Amino acid sequence: MNKYIGCFATSIAGNDHNNIYVIIDADDEYGYLGDGKIRKVNNPKKKKLKHVQLIKRTDDTITGRINNNVALSNEDIKYAIKNIQ
């Protein structure tokens, strides 16, 4: 599992700069970001990791669901982002 999955991130480049996302999946160069509203779990935003700034916080619900291979819902992501702001 990638170390970025489940972390919060802020976009620092592009039309969506300053938006908060959760990293749903990641590979070596790209992260797949979702916010539960515009970018849903089934259609995450593909963004280069150099264009996002990691927030040193995670949500226990999200990391638990990802670690246990339980389906992540858009409501979980929206709730987690709301609590971090």
PyMOL Python script that loads the backbone (N, CA, C, O; Angstrom):
from pymol import cmd

cmd.read_pdbstr("""\
ATOM      1  N   MET A   1       0.840  -1.188   0.000  1.00  0.00           N
ATOM      2  CA  MET A   1       0.000   0.000   0.000  1.00  0.00           C
ATOM      3  C   MET A   1       0.877   1.242   0.000  1.00  0.00           C
ATOM      4  O   MET A   1       1.909   1.285   0.670  1.00  0.00           O
ATOM      5  N   ASN A   2       0.470   2.227  -0.738  1.00  0.00           N
ATOM      6  CA  ASN A   2       1.204   3.466  -0.853  1.00  0.00           C
ATOM      7  C   ASN A   2       1.041   4.288   0.421  1.00  0.00           C
ATOM      8  O   ASN A   2      -0.016   4.262   1.052  1.00  0.00           O
ATOM      9  N   LYS A   3       2.089   5.015   0.796  1.00  0.00           N
ATOM     10  CA  LYS A   3       2.050   5.785   2.040  1.00  0.00           C
ATOM     11  C   LYS A   3       1.137   7.001   1.976  1.00  0.00           C
ATOM     12  O   LYS A   3       0.793   7.563   3.016  1.00  0.00           O
ATOM     13  N   TYR A   4       0.735   7.417   0.777  1.00  0.00           N
ATOM     14  CA  TYR A   4      -0.113   8.592   0.629  1.00  0.00           C
ATOM     15  C   TYR A   4      -1.597   8.277   0.730  1.00  0.00           C
ATOM     16  O   TYR A   4      -2.393   9.184   0.974  1.00  0.00           O
ATOM     17  N   ILE A   5      -1.984   7.053   0.554  1.00  0.00           N
ATOM     18  CA  ILE A   5      -3.401   6.700   0.514  1.00  0.00           C
ATOM     19  C   ILE A   5      -4.055   6.959   1.863  1.00  0.00           C
ATOM     20  O   ILE A   5      -3.565   6.510   2.899  1.00  0.00           O
ATOM     21  N   GLY A   6      -5.159   7.681   1.839  1.00  0.00           N
ATOM     22  CA  GLY A   6      -5.894   8.012   3.053  1.00  0.00           C
ATOM     23  C   GLY A   6      -5.535   9.358   3.652  1.00  0.00           C
ATOM     24  O   GLY A   6      -6.185   9.801   4.599  1.00  0.00           O
ATOM     25  N   CYS A   7      -4.515  10.020   3.123  1.00  0.00           N
ATOM     26  CA  CYS A   7      -4.105  11.330   3.642  1.00  0.00           C
ATOM     27  C   CYS A   7      -4.936  12.438   3.009  1.00  0.00           C
ATOM     28  O   CYS A   7      -5.474  12.285   1.912  1.00  0.00           O
ATOM     29  N   PHE A   8      -5.028  13.539   3.713  1.00  0.00           N
ATOM     30  CA  PHE A   8      -5.634  14.736   3.154  1.00  0.00           C
ATOM     31  C   PHE A   8      -4.582  15.471   2.344  1.00  0.00           C
ATOM     32  O   PHE A   8      -3.393  15.411   2.657  1.00  0.00           O
ATOM     33  N   ALA A   9      -5.018  16.163   1.305  1.00  0.00           N
ATOM     34  CA  ALA A   9      -4.101  16.927   0.470  1.00  0.00           C
ATOM     35  C   ALA A   9      -4.812  18.169  -0.040  1.00  0.00           C
ATOM     36  O   ALA A   9      -6.024  18.175  -0.254  1.00  0.00           O
ATOM     37  N   THR A  10      -4.026  19.216  -0.226  1.00  0.00           N
ATOM     38  CA  THR A  10      -4.518  20.465  -0.794  1.00  0.00           C
ATOM     39  C   THR A  10      -3.903  20.640  -2.173  1.00  0.00           C
ATOM     40  O   THR A  10      -2.698  20.464  -2.353  1.00  0.00           O
ATOM     41  N   SER A  11      -4.720  20.980  -3.124  1.00  0.00           N
ATOM     42  CA  SER A  11      -4.223  21.226  -4.472  1.00  0.00           C
ATOM     43  C   SER A  11      -3.507  22.567  -4.496  1.00  0.00           C
ATOM     44  O   SER A  11      -4.033  23.565  -4.002  1.00  0.00           O
ATOM     45  N   ILE A  12      -2.296  22.594  -5.074  1.00  0.00           N
ATOM     46  CA  ILE A  12      -1.534  23.842  -5.134  1.00  0.00           C
ATOM     47  C   ILE A  12      -1.370  24.356  -6.558  1.00  0.00           C
ATOM     48  O   ILE A  12      -0.773  25.413  -6.767  1.00  0.00           O
ATOM     49  N   ALA A  13      -1.890  23.626  -7.537  1.00  0.00           N
ATOM     50  CA  ALA A  13      -1.788  24.070  -8.927  1.00  0.00           C
ATOM     51  C   ALA A  13      -3.046  23.674  -9.682  1.00  0.00           C
ATOM     52  O   ALA A  13      -3.677  22.662  -9.377  1.00  0.00           O
ATOM     53  N   GLY A  14      -3.398  24.473 -10.657  1.00  0.00           N
ATOM     54  CA  GLY A  14      -4.545  24.168 -11.497  1.00  0.00           C
ATOM     55  C   GLY A  14      -5.780  24.959 -11.102  1.00  0.00           C
ATOM     56  O   GLY A  14      -5.736  25.791 -10.196  1.00  0.00           O
ATOM     57  N   ASN A  15      -6.879  24.692 -11.791  1.00  0.00           N
ATOM     58  CA  ASN A  15      -8.134  25.390 -11.520  1.00  0.00           C
ATOM     59  C   ASN A  15      -8.687  25.087 -10.144  1.00  0.00           C
ATOM     60  O   ASN A  15      -9.481  25.863  -9.612  1.00  0.00           O
ATOM     61  N   ASP A  16      -8.284  23.977  -9.561  1.00  0.00           N
ATOM     62  CA  ASP A  16      -8.817  23.554  -8.270  1.00  0.00           C
ATOM     63  C   ASP A  16      -7.886  23.878  -7.106  1.00  0.00           C
ATOM     64  O   ASP A  16      -8.001  23.267  -6.044  1.00  0.00           O
ATOM     65  N   HIS A  17      -6.965  24.828  -7.282  1.00  0.00           N
ATOM     66  CA  HIS A  17      -6.016  25.108  -6.200  1.00  0.00           C
ATOM     67  C   HIS A  17      -6.748  25.549  -4.934  1.00  0.00           C
ATOM     68  O   HIS A  17      -7.789  26.205  -4.993  1.00  0.00           O
ATOM     69  N   ASN A  18      -6.184  25.178  -3.802  1.00  0.00           N
ATOM     70  CA  ASN A  18      -6.702  25.432  -2.452  1.00  0.00           C
ATOM     71  C   ASN A  18      -7.885  24.552  -2.075  1.00  0.00           C
ATOM     72  O   ASN A  18      -8.468  24.759  -1.011  1.00  0.00           O
ATOM     73  N   ASN A  19      -8.260  23.592  -2.888  1.00  0.00           N
ATOM     74  CA  ASN A  19      -9.311  22.643  -2.523  1.00  0.00           C
ATOM     75  C   ASN A  19      -8.695  21.503  -1.721  1.00  0.00           C
ATOM     76  O   ASN A  19      -7.557  21.101  -1.963  1.00  0.00           O
ATOM     77  N   ILE A  20      -9.456  20.992  -0.770  1.00  0.00           N
ATOM     78  CA  ILE A  20      -8.993  19.878   0.052  1.00  0.00           C
ATOM     79  C   ILE A  20      -9.575  18.584  -0.496  1.00  0.00           C
ATOM     80  O   ILE A  20     -10.766  18.499  -0.795  1.00  0.00           O
ATOM     81  N   TYR A  21      -8.721  17.588  -0.621  1.00  0.00           N
ATOM     82  CA  TYR A  21      -9.104  16.274  -1.137  1.00  0.00           C
ATOM     83  C   TYR A  21      -8.589  15.189  -0.202  1.00  0.00           C
ATOM     84  O   TYR A  21      -7.780  15.447   0.690  1.00  0.00           O
ATOM     85  N   VAL A  22      -9.071  13.980  -0.422  1.00  0.00           N
ATOM     86  CA  VAL A  22      -8.526  12.782   0.212  1.00  0.00           C
ATOM     87  C   VAL A  22      -7.890  11.960  -0.898  1.00  0.00           C
ATOM     88  O   VAL A  22      -8.483  11.774  -1.961  1.00  0.00           O
ATOM     89  N   ILE A  23      -6.677  11.466  -0.647  1.00  0.00           N
ATOM     90  CA  ILE A  23      -6.000  10.639  -1.633  1.00  0.00           C
ATOM     91  C   ILE A  23      -6.588   9.234  -1.546  1.00  0.00           C
ATOM     92  O   ILE A  23      -6.396   8.531  -0.554  1.00  0.00           O
ATOM     93  N   ILE A  24      -7.304   8.835  -2.590  1.00  0.00           N
ATOM     94  CA  ILE A  24      -7.984   7.545  -2.635  1.00  0.00           C
ATOM     95  C   ILE A  24      -7.049   6.446  -3.105  1.00  0.00           C
ATOM     96  O   ILE A  24      -7.095   5.321  -2.609  1.00  0.00           O
ATOM     97  N   ASP A  25      -6.202   6.784  -4.065  1.00  0.00           N
ATOM     98  CA  ASP A  25      -5.244   5.822  -4.606  1.00  0.00           C
ATOM     99  C   ASP A  25      -4.046   6.618  -5.097  1.00  0.00           C
ATOM    100  O   ASP A  25      -4.154   7.819  -5.346  1.00  0.00           O
ATOM    101  N   ALA A  26      -2.910   5.959  -5.236  1.00  0.00           N
ATOM    102  CA  ALA A  26      -1.707   6.642  -5.701  1.00  0.00           C
ATOM    103  C   ALA A  26      -0.757   5.637  -6.326  1.00  0.00           C
ATOM    104  O   ALA A  26      -0.740   4.459  -5.971  1.00  0.00           O
ATOM    105  N   ASP A  27       0.030   6.136  -7.264  1.00  0.00           N
ATOM    106  CA  ASP A  27       1.132   5.350  -7.792  1.00  0.00           C
ATOM    107  C   ASP A  27       2.390   6.203  -7.646  1.00  0.00           C
ATOM    108  O   ASP A  27       2.403   7.134  -6.840  1.00  0.00           O
ATOM    109  N   ASP A  28       3.429   5.915  -8.391  1.00  0.00           N
ATOM    110  CA  ASP A  28       4.693   6.618  -8.200  1.00  0.00           C
ATOM    111  C   ASP A  28       4.618   8.105  -8.515  1.00  0.00           C
ATOM    112  O   ASP A  28       5.256   8.911  -7.837  1.00  0.00           O
ATOM    113  N   GLU A  29       3.856   8.480  -9.525  1.00  0.00           N
ATOM    114  CA  GLU A  29       3.838   9.863  -9.980  1.00  0.00           C
ATOM    115  C   GLU A  29       2.507  10.573  -9.749  1.00  0.00           C
ATOM    116  O   GLU A  29       2.478  11.793  -9.588  1.00  0.00           O
ATOM    117  N   TYR A  30       1.410   9.825  -9.732  1.00  0.00           N
ATOM    118  CA  TYR A  30       0.081  10.421  -9.668  1.00  0.00           C
ATOM    119  C   TYR A  30      -0.663  10.008  -8.410  1.00  0.00           C
ATOM    120  O   TYR A  30      -0.471   8.913  -7.881  1.00  0.00           O
ATOM    121  N   GLY A  31      -1.515  10.907  -7.947  1.00  0.00           N
ATOM    122  CA  GLY A  31      -2.453  10.605  -6.883  1.00  0.00           C
ATOM    123  C   GLY A  31      -3.861  10.729  -7.440  1.00  0.00           C
ATOM    124  O   GLY A  31      -4.113  11.554  -8.319  1.00  0.00           O
ATOM    125  N   TYR A  32      -4.769   9.925  -6.942  1.00  0.00           N
ATOM    126  CA  TYR A  32      -6.165   9.970  -7.362  1.00  0.00           C
ATOM    127  C   TYR A  32      -6.965  10.535  -6.200  1.00  0.00           C
ATOM    128  O   TYR A  32      -7.084   9.905  -5.149  1.00  0.00           O
ATOM    129  N   LEU A  33      -7.512  11.730  -6.400  1.00  0.00           N
ATOM    130  CA  LEU A  33      -8.086  12.526  -5.325  1.00  0.00           C
ATOM    131  C   LEU A  33      -9.596  12.574  -5.430  1.00  0.00           C
ATOM    132  O   LEU A  33     -10.153  12.623  -6.527  1.00  0.00           O
ATOM    133  N   GLY A  34     -10.254  12.559  -4.284  1.00  0.00           N
ATOM    134  CA  GLY A  34     -11.700  12.690  -4.238  1.00  0.00           C
ATOM    135  C   GLY A  34     -12.106  13.636  -3.125  1.00  0.00           C
ATOM    136  O   GLY A  34     -11.446  13.715  -2.089  1.00  0.00           O
ATOM    137  N   ASP A  35     -13.200  14.355  -3.350  1.00  0.00           N
ATOM    138  CA  ASP A  35     -13.739  15.230  -2.309  1.00  0.00           C
ATOM    139  C   ASP A  35     -15.163  14.863  -1.922  1.00  0.00           C
ATOM    140  O   ASP A  35     -15.726  15.467  -1.009  1.00  0.00           O
ATOM    141  N   GLY A  36     -15.752  13.890  -2.593  1.00  0.00           N
ATOM    142  CA  GLY A  36     -17.089  13.435  -2.256  1.00  0.00           C
ATOM    143  C   GLY A  36     -18.202  14.248  -2.875  1.00  0.00           C
ATOM    144  O   GLY A  36     -19.348  13.798  -2.878  1.00  0.00           O
ATOM    145  N   LYS A  37     -17.915  15.433  -3.402  1.00  0.00           N
ATOM    146  CA  LYS A  37     -18.936  16.276  -4.014  1.00  0.00           C
ATOM    147  C   LYS A  37     -18.748  16.306  -5.531  1.00  0.00           C
ATOM    148  O   LYS A  37     -19.531  15.717  -6.276  1.00  0.00           O
ATOM    149  N   ILE A  38     -17.719  16.988  -5.968  1.00  0.00           N
ATOM    150  CA  ILE A  38     -17.463  17.106  -7.404  1.00  0.00           C
ATOM    151  C   ILE A  38     -16.696  15.893  -7.905  1.00  0.00           C
ATOM    152  O   ILE A  38     -17.043  15.312  -8.933  1.00  0.00           O
ATOM    153  N   ARG A  39     -15.665  15.516  -7.183  1.00  0.00           N
ATOM    154  CA  ARG A  39     -14.859  14.349  -7.532  1.00  0.00           C
ATOM    155  C   ARG A  39     -15.246  13.193  -6.628  1.00  0.00           C
ATOM    156  O   ARG A  39     -14.831  13.112  -5.472  1.00  0.00           O
ATOM    157  N   LYS A  40     -16.046  12.308  -7.181  1.00  0.00           N
ATOM    158  CA  LYS A  40     -16.587  11.179  -6.421  1.00  0.00           C
ATOM    159  C   LYS A  40     -15.571  10.045  -6.349  1.00  0.00           C
ATOM    160  O   LYS A  40     -14.537  10.073  -7.017  1.00  0.00           O
ATOM    161  N   VAL A  41     -15.882   9.059  -5.536  1.00  0.00           N
ATOM    162  CA  VAL A  41     -15.000   7.908  -5.351  1.00  0.00           C
ATOM    163  C   VAL A  41     -14.840   7.126  -6.654  1.00  0.00           C
ATOM    164  O   VAL A  41     -13.752   6.633  -6.954  1.00  0.00           O
ATOM    165  N   ASN A  42     -15.915   7.011  -7.426  1.00  0.00           N
ATOM    166  CA  ASN A  42     -15.841   6.240  -8.663  1.00  0.00           C
ATOM    167  C   ASN A  42     -15.232   7.016  -9.826  1.00  0.00           C
ATOM    168  O   ASN A  42     -14.990   6.434 -10.883  1.00  0.00           O
ATOM    169  N   ASN A  43     -14.976   8.322  -9.658  1.00  0.00           N
ATOM    170  CA  ASN A  43     -14.350   9.142 -10.698  1.00  0.00           C
ATOM    171  C   ASN A  43     -13.377  10.133 -10.050  1.00  0.00           C
ATOM    172  O   ASN A  43     -13.626  11.338 -10.074  1.00  0.00           O
ATOM    173  N   PRO A  44     -12.278   9.647  -9.476  1.00  0.00           N
ATOM    174  CA  PRO A  44     -11.356  10.559  -8.787  1.00  0.00           C
ATOM    175  C   PRO A  44     -10.542  11.401  -9.770  1.00  0.00           C
ATOM    176  O   PRO A  44     -10.403  11.060 -10.945  1.00  0.00           O
ATOM    177  N   LYS A  45     -10.016  12.493  -9.259  1.00  0.00           N
ATOM    178  CA  LYS A  45      -9.180  13.383 -10.065  1.00  0.00           C
ATOM    179  C   LYS A  45      -7.758  12.845 -10.082  1.00  0.00           C
ATOM    180  O   LYS A  45      -7.180  12.574  -9.030  1.00  0.00           O
ATOM    181  N   LYS A  46      -7.202  12.691 -11.261  1.00  0.00           N
ATOM    182  CA  LYS A  46      -5.820  12.252 -11.416  1.00  0.00           C
ATOM    183  C   LYS A  46      -4.942  13.492 -11.419  1.00  0.00           C
ATOM    184  O   LYS A  46      -5.064  14.350 -12.294  1.00  0.00           O
ATOM    185  N   LYS A  47      -4.058  13.579 -10.436  1.00  0.00           N
ATOM    186  CA  LYS A  47      -3.232  14.775 -10.293  1.00  0.00           C
ATOM    187  C   LYS A  47      -1.820  14.358  -9.919  1.00  0.00           C
ATOM    188  O   LYS A  47      -1.629  13.432  -9.131  1.00  0.00           O
ATOM    189  N   LYS A  48      -0.844  15.032 -10.476  1.00  0.00           N
ATOM    190  CA  LYS A  48       0.537  14.735 -10.136  1.00  0.00           C
ATOM    191  C   LYS A  48       0.781  15.066  -8.668  1.00  0.00           C
ATOM    192  O   LYS A  48       0.283  16.063  -8.146  1.00  0.00           O
ATOM    193  N   LEU A  49       1.556  14.211  -8.021  1.00  0.00           N
ATOM    194  CA  LEU A  49       1.809  14.406  -6.592  1.00  0.00           C
ATOM    195  C   LEU A  49       2.606  15.677  -6.309  1.00  0.00           C
ATOM    196  O   LEU A  49       2.537  16.214  -5.203  1.00  0.00           O
ATOM    197  N   LYS A  50       3.357  16.160  -7.287  1.00  0.00           N
ATOM    198  CA  LYS A  50       4.097  17.408  -7.071  1.00  0.00           C
ATOM    199  C   LYS A  50       3.172  18.624  -7.087  1.00  0.00           C
ATOM    200  O   LYS A  50       3.593  19.718  -6.711  1.00  0.00           O
ATOM    201  N   HIS A  51       1.919  18.453  -7.516  1.00  0.00           N
ATOM    202  CA  HIS A  51       0.956  19.547  -7.545  1.00  0.00           C
ATOM    203  C   HIS A  51       0.000  19.530  -6.360  1.00  0.00           C
ATOM    204  O   HIS A  51      -0.963  20.297  -6.330  1.00  0.00           O
ATOM    205  N   VAL A  52       0.253  18.673  -5.396  1.00  0.00           N
ATOM    206  CA  VAL A  52      -0.554  18.650  -4.177  1.00  0.00           C
ATOM    207  C   VAL A  52       0.365  18.793  -2.973  1.00  0.00           C
ATOM    208  O   VAL A  52       1.526  18.386  -2.998  1.00  0.00           O
ATOM    209  N   GLN A  53      -0.184  19.379  -1.929  1.00  0.00           N
ATOM    210  CA  GLN A  53       0.540  19.512  -0.674  1.00  0.00           C
ATOM    211  C   GLN A  53      -0.159  18.634   0.353  1.00  0.00           C
ATOM    212  O   GLN A  53      -1.352  18.790   0.614  1.00  0.00           O
ATOM    213  N   LEU A  54       0.593  17.716   0.928  1.00  0.00           N
ATOM    214  CA  LEU A  54       0.009  16.809   1.905  1.00  0.00           C
ATOM    215  C   LEU A  54      -0.285  17.542   3.202  1.00  0.00           C
ATOM    216  O   LEU A  54       0.483  18.398   3.640  1.00  0.00           O
ATOM    217  N   ILE A  55      -1.395  17.195   3.800  1.00  0.00           N
ATOM    218  CA  ILE A  55      -1.755  17.682   5.130  1.00  0.00           C
ATOM    219  C   ILE A  55      -1.434  16.546   6.082  1.00  0.00           C
ATOM    220  O   ILE A  55      -1.844  15.408   5.854  1.00  0.00           O
ATOM    221  N   LYS A  56      -0.718  16.838   7.128  1.00  0.00           N
ATOM    222  CA  LYS A  56      -0.215  15.798   8.028  1.00  0.00           C
ATOM    223  C   LYS A  56      -1.293  15.243   8.948  1.00  0.00           C
ATOM    224  O   LYS A  56      -1.039  14.987  10.125  1.00  0.00           O
ATOM    225  N   ARG A  57      -2.491  15.057   8.414  1.00  0.00           N
ATOM    226  CA  ARG A  57      -3.585  14.467   9.183  1.00  0.00           C
ATOM    227  C   ARG A  57      -4.283  13.421   8.343  1.00  0.00           C
ATOM    228  O   ARG A  57      -4.349  13.516   7.118  1.00  0.00           O
ATOM    229  N   THR A  58      -4.798  12.429   9.028  1.00  0.00           N
ATOM    230  CA  THR A  58      -5.615  11.411   8.368  1.00  0.00           C
ATOM    231  C   THR A  58      -6.885  11.232   9.185  1.00  0.00           C
ATOM    232  O   THR A  58      -6.959  11.656  10.338  1.00  0.00           O
ATOM    233  N   ASP A  59      -7.869  10.609   8.588  1.00  0.00           N
ATOM    234  CA  ASP A  59      -9.108  10.307   9.281  1.00  0.00           C
ATOM    235  C   ASP A  59      -9.137   8.807   9.569  1.00  0.00           C
ATOM    236  O   ASP A  59      -8.883   7.997   8.678  1.00  0.00           O
ATOM    237  N   ASP A  60      -9.445   8.439  10.810  1.00  0.00           N
ATOM    238  CA  ASP A  60      -9.430   7.033  11.213  1.00  0.00           C
ATOM    239  C   ASP A  60     -10.443   6.199  10.439  1.00  0.00           C
ATOM    240  O   ASP A  60     -10.169   5.045  10.107  1.00  0.00           O
ATOM    241  N   THR A  61     -11.600   6.765  10.150  1.00  0.00           N
ATOM    242  CA  THR A  61     -12.626   6.032   9.408  1.00  0.00           C
ATOM    243  C   THR A  61     -12.144   5.695   7.998  1.00  0.00           C
ATOM    244  O   THR A  61     -12.295   4.566   7.532  1.00  0.00           O
ATOM    245  N   ILE A  62     -11.571   6.674   7.336  1.00  0.00           N
ATOM    246  CA  ILE A  62     -11.114   6.462   5.963  1.00  0.00           C
ATOM    247  C   ILE A  62      -9.959   5.481   5.917  1.00  0.00           C
ATOM    248  O   ILE A  62      -9.972   4.559   5.101  1.00  0.00           O
ATOM    249  N   THR A  63      -8.961   5.654   6.769  1.00  0.00           N
ATOM    250  CA  THR A  63      -7.819   4.741   6.745  1.00  0.00           C
ATOM    251  C   THR A  63      -8.234   3.333   7.147  1.00  0.00           C
ATOM    252  O   THR A  63      -7.701   2.360   6.614  1.00  0.00           O
ATOM    253  N   GLY A  64      -9.174   3.209   8.076  1.00  0.00           N
ATOM    254  CA  GLY A  64      -9.662   1.894   8.470  1.00  0.00           C
ATOM    255  C   GLY A  64     -10.377   1.189   7.332  1.00  0.00           C
ATOM    256  O   GLY A  64     -10.178  -0.007   7.116  1.00  0.00           O
ATOM    257  N   ARG A  65     -11.210   1.924   6.603  1.00  0.00           N
ATOM    258  CA  ARG A  65     -11.925   1.326   5.474  1.00  0.00           C
ATOM    259  C   ARG A  65     -10.964   0.918   4.355  1.00  0.00           C
ATOM    260  O   ARG A  65     -11.128  -0.138   3.745  1.00  0.00           O
ATOM    261  N   ILE A  66      -9.967   1.757   4.092  1.00  0.00           N
ATOM    262  CA  ILE A  66      -9.010   1.431   3.036  1.00  0.00           C
ATOM    263  C   ILE A  66      -8.165   0.226   3.442  1.00  0.00           C
ATOM    264  O   ILE A  66      -7.930  -0.664   2.625  1.00  0.00           O
ATOM    265  N   ASN A  67      -7.707   0.186   4.689  1.00  0.00           N
ATOM    266  CA  ASN A  67      -6.878  -0.931   5.152  1.00  0.00           C
ATOM    267  C   ASN A  67      -7.638  -2.249   5.187  1.00  0.00           C
ATOM    268  O   ASN A  67      -7.051  -3.307   4.961  1.00  0.00           O
ATOM    269  N   ASN A  68      -8.941  -2.198   5.469  1.00  0.00           N
ATOM    270  CA  ASN A  68      -9.752  -3.411   5.546  1.00  0.00           C
ATOM    271  C   ASN A  68     -10.433  -3.760   4.220  1.00  0.00           C
ATOM    272  O   ASN A  68     -11.254  -4.675   4.162  1.00  0.00           O
ATOM    273  N   ASN A  69     -10.089  -3.029   3.158  1.00  0.00           N
ATOM    274  CA  ASN A  69     -10.663  -3.254   1.825  1.00  0.00           C
ATOM    275  C   ASN A  69     -12.187  -3.146   1.817  1.00  0.00           C
ATOM    276  O   ASN A  69     -12.865  -3.883   1.101  1.00  0.00           O
ATOM    277  N   VAL A  70     -12.717  -2.222   2.618  1.00  0.00           N
ATOM    278  CA  VAL A  70     -14.154  -1.937   2.636  1.00  0.00           C
ATOM    279  C   VAL A  70     -14.393  -0.760   1.686  1.00  0.00           C
ATOM    280  O   VAL A  70     -13.575   0.156   1.604  1.00  0.00           O
ATOM    281  N   ALA A  71     -15.500  -0.793   0.983  1.00  0.00           N
ATOM    282  CA  ALA A  71     -15.809   0.262   0.014  1.00  0.00           C
ATOM    283  C   ALA A  71     -15.904   1.617   0.715  1.00  0.00           C
ATOM    284  O   ALA A  71     -16.559   1.753   1.748  1.00  0.00           O
ATOM    285  N   LEU A  72     -15.251   2.592   0.146  1.00  0.00           N
ATOM    286  CA  LEU A  72     -15.253   3.953   0.662  1.00  0.00           C
ATOM    287  C   LEU A  72     -16.398   4.708   0.004  1.00  0.00           C
ATOM    288  O   LEU A  72     -16.572   4.636  -1.213  1.00  0.00           O
ATOM    289  N   SER A  73     -17.182   5.433   0.800  1.00  0.00           N
ATOM    290  CA  SER A  73     -18.324   6.155   0.224  1.00  0.00           C
ATOM    291  C   SER A  73     -18.022   7.649   0.145  1.00  0.00           C
ATOM    292  O   SER A  73     -17.140   8.161   0.834  1.00  0.00           O
ATOM    293  N   ASN A  74     -18.771   8.326  -0.706  1.00  0.00           N
ATOM    294  CA  ASN A  74     -18.613   9.767  -0.851  1.00  0.00           C
ATOM    295  C   ASN A  74     -18.975  10.495   0.437  1.00  0.00           C
ATOM    296  O   ASN A  74     -18.384  11.527   0.756  1.00  0.00           O
ATOM    297  N   GLU A  75     -19.941   9.963   1.177  1.00  0.00           N
ATOM    298  CA  GLU A  75     -20.347  10.583   2.435  1.00  0.00           C
ATOM    299  C   GLU A  75     -19.224  10.530   3.473  1.00  0.00           C
ATOM    300  O   GLU A  75     -19.043  11.473   4.243  1.00  0.00           O
ATOM    301  N   ASP A  76     -18.473   9.431   3.490  1.00  0.00           N
ATOM    302  CA  ASP A  76     -17.331   9.335   4.406  1.00  0.00           C
ATOM    303  C   ASP A  76     -16.303  10.423   4.115  1.00  0.00           C
ATOM    304  O   ASP A  76     -15.775  11.052   5.032  1.00  0.00           O
ATOM    305  N   ILE A  77     -16.028  10.634   2.842  1.00  0.00           N
ATOM    306  CA  ILE A  77     -15.037  11.634   2.446  1.00  0.00           C
ATOM    307  C   ILE A  77     -15.530  13.043   2.775  1.00  0.00           C
ATOM    308  O   ILE A  77     -14.774  13.857   3.305  1.00  0.00           O
ATOM    309  N   LYS A  78     -16.803  13.334   2.459  1.00  0.00           N
ATOM    310  CA  LYS A  78     -17.362  14.657   2.750  1.00  0.00           C
ATOM    311  C   LYS A  78     -17.315  14.948   4.250  1.00  0.00           C
ATOM    312  O   LYS A  78     -16.960  16.052   4.662  1.00  0.00           O
ATOM    313  N   TYR A  79     -17.673  13.958   5.057  1.00  0.00           N
ATOM    314  CA  TYR A  79     -17.683  14.131   6.507  1.00  0.00           C
ATOM    315  C   TYR A  79     -16.258  14.379   7.037  1.00  0.00           C
ATOM    316  O   TYR A  79     -16.057  15.224   7.909  1.00  0.00           O
ATOM    317  N   ALA A  80     -15.294  13.654   6.518  1.00  0.00           N
ATOM    318  CA  ALA A  80     -13.910  13.803   6.966  1.00  0.00           C
ATOM    319  C   ALA A  80     -13.357  15.174   6.586  1.00  0.00           C
ATOM    320  O   ALA A  80     -12.679  15.812   7.392  1.00  0.00           O
ATOM    321  N   ILE A  81     -13.638  15.630   5.376  1.00  0.00           N
ATOM    322  CA  ILE A  81     -13.155  16.944   4.947  1.00  0.00           C
ATOM    323  C   ILE A  81     -13.840  18.047   5.742  1.00  0.00           C
ATOM    324  O   ILE A  81     -13.207  19.047   6.082  1.00  0.00           O
ATOM    325  N   LYS A  82     -15.103  17.882   6.037  1.00  0.00           N
ATOM    326  CA  LYS A  82     -15.822  18.878   6.843  1.00  0.00           C
ATOM    327  C   LYS A  82     -15.218  18.989   8.235  1.00  0.00           C
ATOM    328  O   LYS A  82     -15.123  20.089   8.781  1.00  0.00           O
ATOM    329  N   ASN A  83     -14.811  17.871   8.814  1.00  0.00           N
ATOM    330  CA  ASN A  83     -14.237  17.888  10.161  1.00  0.00           C
ATOM    331  C   ASN A  83     -12.836  18.454  10.210  1.00  0.00           C
ATOM    332  O   ASN A  83     -12.415  18.949  11.256  1.00  0.00           O
ATOM    333  N   ILE A  84     -12.101  18.400   9.116  1.00  0.00           N
ATOM    334  CA  ILE A  84     -10.735  18.920   9.111  1.00  0.00           C
ATOM    335  C   ILE A  84     -10.717  20.437   8.960  1.00  0.00           C
ATOM    336  O   ILE A  84      -9.764  21.084   9.393  1.00  0.00           O
ATOM    337  N   GLN A  85     -11.740  21.009   8.359  1.00  0.00           N
ATOM    338  CA  GLN A  85     -11.746  22.454   8.116  1.00  0.00           C
ATOM    339  C   GLN A  85     -12.074  23.232   9.364  1.00  0.00           C
ATOM    340  O   GLN A  85     -12.119  24.462   9.332  1.00  0.00           O
TER     341      GLN A  85
END
""", "prot")
cmd.dss("prot")
cmd.show_as("cartoon", "prot")
cmd.util.cbc("prot")
cmd.orient("prot")
